[in-house]
Amino acid sequence: MVALFAALSLALPVMASAPADPREGAAIVFAPWTSQAEAFARVGAAGGALVRAGAFPFIAVAIADEPEAFDRAVRAAGAWALLDPRALGGCLVPETE
């Protein structure tokens, strides 16, 4: 978990430059210690509609009709970043079998 936290600490500033439009779908990144249930609840409370889980429990992919309001609300709920879920070759979404 420490290695994951270190990697994300270094990668998030680079990934943050990836555009995210919640109307098209955004990967919402919370702190690594955020559970999947808590991430999903925070997305819903902020007005987002869950699309799927991210590659890690603290990432949720969601859409929202009001991007600016959703961005403000989900950041106030603890989101570190809203990213294009296809960033870094799709590493923010789980692998499909």
C-alpha positions in Angstrom: 0.0 0.0 0.0 2.9 2.4 0.7 4.3 1.8 -2.7 1.0 2.5 -4.3 0.6 5.7 -2.3 4.1 6.8 -3.3 3.4 6.0 -7.0 0.2 7.9 -6.9 1.8 10.8 -5.2 4.2 11.1 -8.1 1.8 10.3 -10.8 -1.2 12.4 -9.8 0.3 15.8 -10.8 1.0 14.4 -14.3 -2.4 12.7 -14.6 -4.2 15.7 -13.3 -3.5 17.4 -16.6 -5.7 14.9 -18.4 -9.0 16.5 -19.2 -12.1 15.1 -17.5 -15.6 16.1 -18.5 -18.1 14.5 -16.1 -20.7 14.5 -18.9 -18.5 12.1 -20.8 -17.2 10.2 -17.7 -14.6 11.0 -15.2 -12.4 8.9 -13.0 -12.8 10.3 -9.5 -9.7 9.7 -7.4 -10.0 9.7 -3.6 -7.3 9.1 -1.0 -5.9 5.6 -1.2 -7.4 4.7 2.2 -10.9 5.5 1.0 -13.0 2.3 0.7 -14.9 1.5 -2.5 -18.2 1.9 -0.7 -17.2 5.3 0.6 -16.0 6.5 -2.8 -19.3 5.4 -4.4 -21.3 7.1 -1.6 -19.3 10.3 -2.0 -19.8 10.3 -5.8 -23.6 9.8 -5.4 -23.9 12.5 -2.7 -22.1 14.9 -5.0 -24.7 14.4 -7.7 -22.8 11.9 -9.9 -24.1 8.7 -11.4 -21.8 5.8 -11.0 -20.7 4.1 -14.2 -18.2 1.5 -12.8 -15.5 0.9 -10.3 -12.0 2.1 -11.0 -8.9 -0.1 -11.1 -8.4 0.6 -7.3 -11.1 0.8 -4.6 -10.6 4.5 -4.1 -11.3 5.3 -7.8 -14.9 5.5 -9.1 -15.9 6.3 -12.7 -19.0 8.5 -12.9 -20.9 10.9 -15.1 -22.7 14.1 -14.1 -25.1 16.4 -15.9 -23.8 19.5 -14.1 -20.0 19.3 -14.5 -19.0 22.4 -12.6 -21.3 21.7 -9.6 -20.2 18.1 -9.5 -16.6 19.0 -9.6 -17.0 21.4 -6.7 -19.1 19.0 -4.7 -17.0 15.9 -5.2 -13.8 17.8 -4.4 -15.5 19.1 -1.2 -16.3 15.4 -0.4 -12.5 14.6 -0.6 -11.7 13.8 -4.2 -8.1 14.5 -5.1 -8.6 14.6 -8.8 -11.1 14.2 -11.6 -9.4 12.6 -14.6 -10.1 11.2 -18.0 -10.7 7.5 -17.2 -8.8 6.5 -20.3 -5.7 8.3 -19.0 -2.5 6.3 -19.0 -3.9 3.8 -21.4 -6.9 3.0 -19.3 -5.1 2.1 -16.0 -7.8 3.9 -14.1 -10.4 1.3 -15.1 -10.3 -2.4 -14.1 -9.3 -5.0 -16.6 -12.1 -6.9 -18.3 -11.8 -10.6 -18.9 
